[in-house]
Amino acid sequence: MCMDAHRQMPSRLTGLMLMLILAVLLGGCQNADPWPTIKDDALAMPGNLLDESKEMINKPENIAILLVGGGASGYVRCAHDDEIEDHFEGHHTFPRDFTIAQGAIGSPISHFGLATAGYAWSLAADDAQGRTIWLSTLEALSLNGLLTTGLKVIAQDHSPNGESLAWPSGHTSSSVTLATVMNEYYGPWVGIPLYALSGFVMYERMETGEHWASDVVFGAALGYVVGKTVADRYKPEIFGMEVAPYMSADTGATGIALYKRF
């Protein structure tokens, strides 16, 4: 019964998100006819995903992160996976209801529901910046989902509880993708809490036997690379300089900053 509730929670959350989306689109829209915009964005997405996947592998820093993540995942698999799994066997830090909720929050389905609701809200409010943020979030989650699923099919690994297609962890990669995109747009005030939440998702995946530690290690690396690549592609530039959130460590003042990498 608990496992059924665990599996049904993400779909219930997504159902609520879809109801919100319909309510937003059907009522009070400043944009009188959002459907042409939705159609244009949907038709452009496959090409954008292809361009972003190419951009991922064209950046040396991305390759370095994935290689380090893959190496760390391989090391953990050989040296620590069994040890960590034995630790969690019969040892649960959090109540079952908490882990069920945490698994639902970390579900890619919930992330897609949130991003779709944000996209719909931005269309209803005629908010061009919000549309860009949530559209890039949807693209990042889609690209992450495709890459994660492809790697799962290739790896054909099993989780501690015997389920197939374990490596890499989709909950982890999706959570880190979302956190990275939000961090790029809104800065550490939003990014750090979401990264912390991703850490809880990783812990929950291991504690419940849904994944090995090596699964979540590479899932985190993949999610970061995907989120950073897509967000960077959409971030605005002024005179060739990127616009980024700014926070003074001395005064606590916040604002925006322009910077350029050389």
VENCORLIN-V227059 format. One line per field, one symbol per residue. phi: phi as a letter, one per 20 degrees, with the letter a starting at -180 (. if undefined). A space follows every 50 residues. Layout:
# VENCORLIN-V227059
phi->???
This chain:
# VENCORLIN-V227059
phi->.ffffffeggffffgffffffffffecmffefcffgfffffffefgffff fffffgeeegffffffffffffffffffdcgffffffefmccfdfgffff fffffefgffffffffffffffffeldfffffffffffffffffffffff ffffflecegenfeleeeffffffffgfffffffednffeffgfffffff fgfffffemfbfffffffgffffffffffffffeffcclmdfecfcbffe dnfcrccdbbec
